[in-house]
């Protein structure tokens, strides 16, 4: 049994967050930074970054790997180790040394891709040996691109079990995700907290005011272009909108999904569509959202959406499909227009309704403070920061025996 470690009463709990670094930039890179900075307002926080996720030639955005595109930075209060490489030696051993020096009460693993699984399992085993609690925050059960490959899906399903059997608690972004996770892995008795995604308000410069008489509505699709994003539904719907609408598509093509680009090239309204087919730097992100009137996110499935939270932070009307966790993320936002997925006609009508909401700033209901509160509740439930003492009637819940 791992030795228990009392926590001194004169210091806050220590939390070590593990997530995506800046080299393979994605929405999880931003989330890991924002979460770490938010937690640091209440706890002592360290962060281990996953630096090289896989061989660059296998990454959909291989051309931009290592480029400096993000302006966001970690707080001076957060101790950062950058980072772990997929090939492990020697970076994983250095990360384990960082873990031992920092000696957190809780290890928080951001889960989004199977490429980090072997590193996460090593960190989990080391943490448990040191008496450190382990929390896994799920952004989705498995990446959709990985799930398409049978060998990748089998690897994750089989090899995640030793990690989950040593997990003390989980965090998800919606009740939908909680149900999906329970169905996939039978999280019987493991404490779970729903923490809605915090705001991405680091992308909020001053927005230009719509000029009187400006009757052109500028629509924006933003994010990676992948099969589940439903961009082809938007392009079809846009073709039946009148000349008062202009569409800007900003995104990097992943998984070889070129159909939306081909549809744009042959669209009868091609002259009213701008296509920026790459991953853009933060300064450009700010500009595209600042100049948009309506953001359109026609996903066919999704657990969470960074572009949705950028749009809400800008106070923009947003058309979003009623799938997955997006309903809960947008249900309290006055600028949201929910629409069924994969229905271009309904999407067109929703865009017209959303255009009627343009011209005023809607209040973003999301909050990093609520995220930290959810973590505080979970830490209390799993006894983090307390002596690891259990009695016959006071045990730490684990996963069901078939996951051991």
Rosetta blueprint (number, residue, H / E / L):
1 X L
2 X L
3 X L
4 X L
5 X L
6 X L
7 X L
8 X L
9 X L
10 X L
11 X L
12 X L
13 X L
14 X E
15 X E
16 X E
17 X E
18 X E
19 X E
20 X E
21 X L
22 X L
23 X L
24 X L
25 X L
26 X L
27 X H
28 X H
29 X H
30 X H
31 X H
32 X H
33 X H
34 X H
35 X H
36 X H
37 X H
38 X H
39 X H
40 X L
41 X L
42 X L
43 X L
44 X E
45 X E
46 X E
47 X E
48 X E
49 X E
50 X E
51 X E
52 X E
53 X L
54 X L
55 X L
56 X H
57 X H
58 X H
59 X L
60 X L
61 X L
62 X H
63 X H
64 X H
65 X L
66 X L
67 X L
68 X L
69 X L
70 X L
71 X L
72 X L
73 X L
74 X L
75 X L
76 X L
77 X L
78 X E
79 X E
80 X E
81 X E
82 X E
83 X E
84 X E
85 X E
86 X L
87 X L
88 X L
89 X L
90 X L
91 X H
92 X H
93 X H
94 X H
95 X H
96 X H
97 X H
98 X H
99 X H
100 X H
101 X H
102 X H
103 X L
104 X L
105 X L
106 X E
107 X E
108 X E
109 X E
110 X E
111 X E
112 X L
113 X L
114 X H
115 X H
116 X H
117 X H
118 X H
119 X H
120 X H
121 X H
122 X H
123 X H
124 X H
125 X H
126 X H
127 X H
128 X H
129 X H
130 X L
131 X L
132 X L
133 X E
134 X E
135 X E
136 X E
137 X E
138 X E
139 X L
140 X L
141 X L
142 X L
143 X L
144 X H
145 X H
146 X H
147 X H
148 X L
149 X L
150 X H
151 X H
152 X H
153 X H
154 X H
155 X H
156 X H
157 X H
158 X H
159 X H
160 X H
161 X H
162 X H
163 X H
164 X H
165 X L
166 X L
167 X L
168 X L
169 X E
170 X E
171 X E
172 X E
173 X L
174 X L
175 X H
176 X H
177 X H
178 X H
179 X H
180 X H
181 X H
182 X H
183 X H
184 X H
185 X H
186 X L
187 X L
188 X L
189 X L
190 X L
191 X E
192 X E
193 X E
194 X E
195 X L
196 X L
197 X L
198 X L
199 X L
200 X L
201 X H
202 X H
203 X H
204 X L
205 X L
206 X L
207 X L
208 X L
209 X L
210 X L
211 X L
212 X L
213 X L
214 X L
215 X L
216 X L
217 X E
218 X E
219 X E
220 X E
221 X E
222 X E
223 X L
224 X L
225 X E
226 X L
227 X H
228 X H
229 X H
230 X L
231 X H
232 X H
233 X H
234 X H
235 X H
236 X H
237 X H
238 X H
239 X L
240 X L
241 X L
242 X L
243 X L
244 X L
245 X E
246 X E
247 X E
248 X E
249 X E
250 X E
251 X L
252 X L
253 X E
254 X L
255 X L
256 X L
257 X L
258 X L
259 X H
260 X H
261 X H
262 X H
263 X H
264 X H
265 X H
266 X H
267 X L
268 X L
269 X L
270 X H
271 X H
272 X H
273 X E
274 X E
275 X E
276 X E
277 X L
278 X L
279 X L
280 X L
281 X L
282 X H
283 X H
284 X H
285 X H
286 X H
287 X H
288 X H
289 X H
290 X H
291 X L
292 X L
293 X L
294 X E
295 X E
296 X E
297 X E
298 X L
299 X L
300 X L
301 X L
302 X L
303 X L
304 X L
305 X L
306 X H
307 X H
308 X H
309 X H
310 X H
311 X H
312 X H
313 X H
314 X L
315 X L
316 X L
317 X E
318 X E
319 X E
320 X E
321 X E
322 X L
323 X L
324 X L
325 X L
326 X H
327 X H
328 X H
329 X H
330 X H
331 X L
332 X L
333 X L
334 X L
335 X L
336 X E
337 X E
338 X E
339 X E
340 X L
341 X L
342 X L
343 X L
344 X H
345 X H
346 X H
347 X H
348 X H
349 X H
350 X H
351 X H
352 X H
353 X H
354 X H
355 X H
356 X L
357 X L
358 X L
359 X L
360 X L
361 X L
362 X L
363 X L
364 X L
365 X L
366 X L
367 X L
368 X H
369 X H
370 X H
371 X H
372 X H
373 X H
374 X H
375 X H
376 X H
377 X H
378 X H
379 X H
380 X H
381 X H
382 X H
383 X L
384 X L
385 X L
386 X L
387 X L
388 X L
389 X L
390 X L
391 X E
392 X L
393 X L
394 X E
395 X L
396 X L
397 X L
398 X L
399 X L
400 X L
401 X H
402 X H
403 X H
404 X L
